[in-house]
Amino acid sequence: MEDIGILFILVYLMIVITVIEINTTIFVVTGLDRKIARFQVISMLTGTGFTTGESELIIDHPVRRRLGAFLILFGAFSLAVIISAISNLLTDSFYTMEIAYIAAGLIVLLFILRAPSVRKKLTKKLKSELKENYTLADLPISDVLLMDEDDEVREISIKEDSPFIGKVFNEIVDPEEDIKLLFIKRGDINIRNKAFNTALKAGDRLLLYGNNPLISEKFEKGS
């Protein structure tokens, strides 16, 4: 009976690890970096509650929030199951084969989700759901603004020796070019309404939206 109980715990731990990998894969499909995704999944599953800035990437995204709620509940349930299994190793019967079937099914699901064609379809499906079921205010900035592969929101700092000092934005970027100035951050002040007519100073930070390669080309020497 003891050997069966230990086997049960090992199989259930395999389920937990597979759940971590499945949710990590889904988070990656939503646009999250894999390392960040895995760390946040483990954090939610174990209830350790890391409140890093990266956690906002989960909270601000409606699909990731739902996955996070599942992970928190599954983590609490798993802890109870493992504690119960350990405390009853010598007395209770264990449904090891049933749990093994579940583990095998989850592993198969993980491999399916990692297939490039499936990930592509899932990404398209999730983006479609976000557009249909959520308002723009509910969506993260990446899903609202980054429509093309080269789209980017970037912060550019103006250095002391920048050739852009004293110039206004329209003198640096042609209005027809695919770069938009969202605002200028000058110390604790955000200049938005008069951003295009404000002469730049050393230390200014420009929040730009547009074509990332073009932004790099335009501001390579001045930032």
C-alpha positions as CSV (number, residue, x, y, z in Angstrom):
1,M,0.0,0.0,0.0
2,E,2.8,2.4,0.8
3,D,4.4,1.9,-2.6
4,I,1.0,2.6,-4.3
5,G,0.7,5.8,-2.2
6,I,4.2,7.0,-3.2
7,L,3.4,6.2,-6.8
8,F,0.1,8.2,-6.5
9,I,2.0,11.2,-5.2
10,L,4.6,11.0,-8.0
11,V,2.0,10.7,-10.7
12,Y,0.0,13.7,-9.2
13,L,3.2,15.7,-9.1
14,M,3.6,14.9,-12.8
15,I,0.1,16.3,-13.4
16,V,1.1,19.5,-11.6
17,I,4.2,19.9,-13.7
18,T,2.2,19.3,-16.9
19,V,-0.4,21.8,-15.8
20,I,2.4,24.3,-15.3
21,E,3.7,23.7,-18.8
22,I,0.2,23.8,-20.4
23,N,-0.6,27.1,-18.8
24,T,2.9,28.5,-19.6
25,T,2.3,27.6,-23.3
26,I,-1.1,29.3,-23.3
27,F,0.4,32.4,-21.7
28,V,3.0,32.5,-24.4
29,V,0.3,32.2,-27.0
30,T,-1.3,35.4,-25.5
31,G,2.0,37.2,-26.2
32,L,3.9,36.7,-22.9
33,D,7.6,35.9,-22.8
34,R,8.1,32.2,-21.9
35,K,10.4,32.8,-18.9
36,I,8.1,35.4,-17.4
37,A,5.1,33.1,-18.1
38,R,6.6,30.1,-16.3
39,F,7.6,32.2,-13.3
40,Q,4.1,33.7,-13.0
41,V,2.4,30.4,-13.4
42,I,4.5,28.8,-10.7
43,S,3.9,31.8,-8.5
44,M,0.1,31.6,-8.8
45,L,0.0,27.8,-8.5
46,T,2.0,27.8,-5.3
47,G,0.4,30.9,-3.9
48,T,3.7,32.6,-3.2
49,G,2.3,35.9,-4.3
50,F,5.2,37.6,-6.0
51,T,4.1,41.2,-6.7
52,T,6.6,42.2,-9.3
53,G,5.8,44.5,-12.1
54,E,5.5,41.5,-14.3
55,S,2.4,40.4,-12.4
56,E,0.6,43.4,-14.0
57,L,1.0,41.6,-17.4
58,I,-1.3,39.0,-15.9
59,I,-3.8,41.3,-14.2
60,D,-4.2,43.6,-17.1
61,H,-5.0,40.9,-19.6
62,P,-8.6,39.3,-19.4
63,V,-7.6,35.9,-20.7
64,R,-4.5,35.6,-18.5
65,R,-6.7,36.7,-15.5
66,R,-9.0,33.7,-16.0
67,L,-6.1,31.3,-16.3
68,G,-4.6,32.9,-13.2
69,A,-7.8,32.2,-11.3
70,F,-7.7,28.6,-12.4
71,L,-4.1,28.2,-11.3
72,I,-4.7,29.7,-7.8
73,L,-7.7,27.3,-7.3
74,F,-5.8,24.3,-8.7
75,G,-2.8,25.1,-6.5
76,A,-4.9,25.1,-3.4
77,F,-6.7,21.9,-4.4
78,S,-3.3,20.2,-5.3
79,L,-1.8,21.1,-1.9
80,A,-4.8,19.5,-0.1
81,V,-4.6,16.3,-2.3
82,I,-0.9,15.8,-1.7
83,I,-1.2,16.4,2.1
84,S,-4.1,14.0,2.3
85,A,-2.2,11.4,0.3
86,I,0.8,11.6,2.5
87,S,-1.2,11.4,5.7
88,N,-3.1,8.4,4.5
89,L,-0.3,6.4,2.9
90,L,-0.9,3.3,5.0
91,T,-4.7,3.4,5.3
92,D,-6.5,4.5,2.2
93,S,-6.7,3.0,-1.2
94,F,-5.3,5.2,-4.1
95,Y,-6.7,5.6,-7.5
96,T,-3.3,5.5,-9.1
97,M,-4.3,4.2,-12.5
98,E,-7.1,6.7,-12.9
99,I,-4.7,9.5,-12.0
100,A,-2.1,8.1,-14.4
101,Y,-4.7,8.2,-17.2
102,I,-5.3,11.9,-16.4
103,A,-1.6,12.6,-16.4
104,A,-1.1,10.9,-19.7
105,G,-4.0,12.9,-21.2
106,L,-2.5,16.2,-20.0
107,I,0.9,15.3,-21.4
108,V,-0.8,14.6,-24.8
109,L,-2.6,18.0,-24.5
110,L,0.7,19.7,-23.8
111,F,2.3,18.3,-26.9
112,I,-0.7,19.3,-29.0
113,L,-0.6,22.9,-27.7
114,R,3.1,23.1,-28.5
115,A,2.5,22.2,-32.1
116,P,3.2,25.3,-34.3
117,S,-0.1,25.0,-36.3
118,V,-2.1,24.6,-33.1
119,R,-0.4,27.6,-31.5
120,K,-1.1,29.7,-34.6
121,K,-4.8,28.8,-34.5
122,L,-5.0,29.4,-30.8
123,T,-3.4,32.8,-31.0
124,K,-5.8,33.8,-33.8
125,K,-8.7,32.5,-31.7
126,L,-7.7,34.3,-28.5
127,K,-7.2,37.6,-30.4
128,S,-10.6,37.2,-32.0
129,E,-12.2,36.6,-28.6
130,L,-10.5,39.7,-27.1
131,K,-11.8,41.9,-29.9
132,E,-15.4,40.5,-29.7
133,N,-15.9,40.3,-25.9
134,Y,-13.8,43.1,-24.4
135,T,-13.7,46.8,-24.8
136,L,-10.4,48.6,-25.7
137,A,-10.1,49.8,-22.1
138,D,-10.0,46.1,-20.9
139,L,-7.2,45.1,-23.2
140,P,-3.4,45.4,-22.7
141,I,-1.6,47.9,-24.9
142,S,0.1,45.2,-27.0
143,D,-3.3,43.9,-28.2
144,V,-4.7,47.3,-28.9
145,L,-1.7,49.0,-30.7
146,L,0.6,46.3,-31.9
147,M,-1.3,45.2,-35.0
148,D,1.7,44.5,-37.3
149,E,4.9,42.6,-36.6
150,D,7.1,45.8,-36.7
151,D,4.7,47.9,-34.5
152,E,6.2,48.9,-31.2
153,V,5.7,51.3,-28.3
154,R,9.2,52.6,-27.3
155,E,10.6,55.1,-24.9
156,I,13.5,57.2,-26.2
157,S,15.8,59.2,-23.9
158,I,17.4,62.4,-25.1
159,K,21.1,62.5,-24.1
160,E,23.2,65.5,-23.2
161,D,24.9,65.5,-26.6
162,S,21.9,64.7,-28.7
163,P,21.5,66.6,-31.9
164,F,17.7,66.7,-31.2
165,I,18.1,69.2,-28.3
166,G,16.2,72.4,-29.2
167,K,14.2,70.8,-32.0
168,V,10.5,70.0,-32.0
169,F,9.3,66.5,-32.9
170,N,8.1,67.5,-36.4
171,E,11.6,68.6,-37.3
172,I,12.9,65.1,-36.5
173,V,10.1,63.0,-38.0
174,D,8.2,63.7,-41.1
175,P,4.4,63.7,-40.5
176,E,4.0,61.1,-43.3
177,E,6.4,58.7,-41.5
178,D,5.0,55.8,-39.4
179,I,6.1,57.2,-36.0
180,K,3.7,58.9,-33.6
181,L,4.6,60.9,-30.5
182,L,2.4,59.9,-27.5
183,F,3.9,62.3,-25.0
184,I,7.1,63.7,-23.6
185,K,8.1,62.9,-20.1
186,R,10.1,65.7,-18.5
187,G,10.9,64.9,-14.9
188,D,7.6,64.4,-13.2
189,I,5.7,66.2,-15.9
190,N,4.0,64.5,-18.9
191,I,3.7,66.9,-21.9
192,R,1.0,65.7,-24.2
193,N,-1.2,68.5,-25.6
194,K,1.8,70.6,-26.6
195,A,4.2,67.7,-27.3
196,F,4.6,68.4,-31.0
197,N,5.5,72.1,-30.4
198,T,7.8,71.5,-27.4
199,A,11.5,72.0,-28.0
200,L,13.3,69.0,-26.7
201,K,15.8,69.1,-23.7
202,A,18.4,66.8,-22.4
203,G,16.9,64.2,-20.2
204,D,13.5,64.2,-21.9
205,R,12.0,60.8,-22.6
206,L,9.8,60.4,-25.7
207,L,7.1,57.8,-25.7
208,L,6.8,56.8,-29.4
209,Y,4.4,54.4,-31.3
210,G,5.1,53.2,-34.7
211,N,7.4,51.2,-36.9
212,N,10.2,49.8,-34.7
213,P,13.0,49.7,-37.4
214,L,12.1,53.2,-38.4
215,I,12.2,54.5,-34.8
216,S,15.7,52.9,-34.4
217,E,16.9,54.5,-37.6
218,K,15.6,57.9,-36.7
219,F,16.8,58.1,-33.1
220,E,19.9,56.0,-33.2
221,K,22.3,58.9,-33.0
222,G,20.3,61.1,-30.6
223,S,19.4,58.8,-27.8
